């Protein structure tokens, strides 16, 4: 085998050996895609502003301890996104009991969530994953 062919084979062997040593980076988790705790806090703060400005939603928060709600909502999002949090609030059905949240109010909240996620530059695929998780909880929120 001549020298140029040996050099090509040696180079190929080194490239293959190095490729086998490379550890692929795991895909970012949903929690990471939302910016971890700081990203969730920013999202919830944006949502709270939107809720306050919308009479369809704001009225439901008239007797709410907003700092407590904020903390618990961040915990809830973090937990359902498999982040390092534990939700310490009431079960959703209990937390929404007596609020008489109807389809219109629920849909307004979803609209605001989408707008807030867009404003926070959350990738659409990550948004859809969160919405799917939250949609499964819809029955625990409306008409309670």
N, C-alpha and C positions, 0 to 999 in steps of 0.2 A: 504494500500500500504506500502510495507516495505521500509526501509531507503535507500537501494541501488537503488531501482526503482525511488524513489523520487529524488535522487541525479542525476540520468540519465536524468529525465524529466526536472529538474531545469537547468542542464547544457545545454540541448538542447534548452530550452526556452531562455536562455541568449545568446547562439550562434545565434539563429534566430533573436533576438532583435538587436544584434549588427550588423548583416549582413544587416538588414533593414536600419540601420543608415549610413552605408557606402555609400559614394558618388562615383560612378564610374568615373574614370578619362576619360575625352574625348580623343579621338584619336588625335595625333598630326596633325596639319594642314600641308598641302604641304609646306608652307612657313617655318614652324618649322622643317620639315623633311630635308629641305635644309640648316638648320643652321641659319635661319633668316638672317638679313642683313649681318653679318660677313661671313656667309656661301655663300651667293649670291656674295659678293665681291670677295671671294676667287675663286669661280667658274668662274666669269667673267675675273678675272686676268689670270687664267689658260687658258681660251679660247683665250684671246688676245695674249698670247705668242704662242699658237698653230696657230692662224691665221697669225701672223707675219712670222712664219717659213714655211708657206705653200703658194707657189706662186699662187695656184688656188684661194686663198682667200685674201692673203695679198695685192695684187694689187688693190682690191676693197677699201682698206683703205688708199690709197696713199694721198688723199686730205681730210682726216678725222681728226677732232679735237678729238684725242683719249681720253683725260680726260673727255670731254663732252660726247662722245659716251659711255664710261665706266659708268658714272653717270646715263645716260638715260637707258642704258641696264639693270642696276641693278634695277632702278625704274620700268621698264617694267616687268621684271621677278617678282619682288615683287608684283606688282599690279595683274598680271594674276594668281599669287598663293594666292590671297586673303590676302596678307600681308597688313601692315598699311601704304602703299605708294600710291602716286598718280603719274602716269606717266605724265611728263610735256613736252615730246617731240612731234614732228610732228606725224601725222597719219602714220602708217607703209607704206602704198602705196606711200605717198608723200616722206617719208624719203628714200625710195629705188628707187625713180624715177631717171632714167638716169644711174643707176649702171649696167644695163644689166646683172643681175644675172640670170644665166641659171641653168638647172637641175644639171649639174656637180658641179658648185659652191655651190648650195644649199645643195646638198648631202654631199659635203666636210664639210660644216659647221655643218651638223647634225652628221657626223662622229666625228668631233672634240668635239661637245657637249657631245656625249656619252662617249668618252674617258675622258673628263674633269670630268664628273659626276662620272665615275668609279674611277678616281684618288682622288676625294673628298669623296669617300665611301658613295655616295648617294644610298639608297636602290633601287633596280630595280623597284619595284612597284611605287615609287615616280618618278623615271626617266620616266617611261611609262606615268604617269599622266601628267608630264610637256610636254613630246613630243606630246601627244594628243592635249594639249592646243595650242602648237606652230604649229602643223600641220594644224589646222583650219585657221591659218594666212598665210599659204603658198602662197595663191593667191595674197596677198598684197605685196609679196616680189619678186617673180620671174617675169622675162620679163617685168619689168617696165621701 
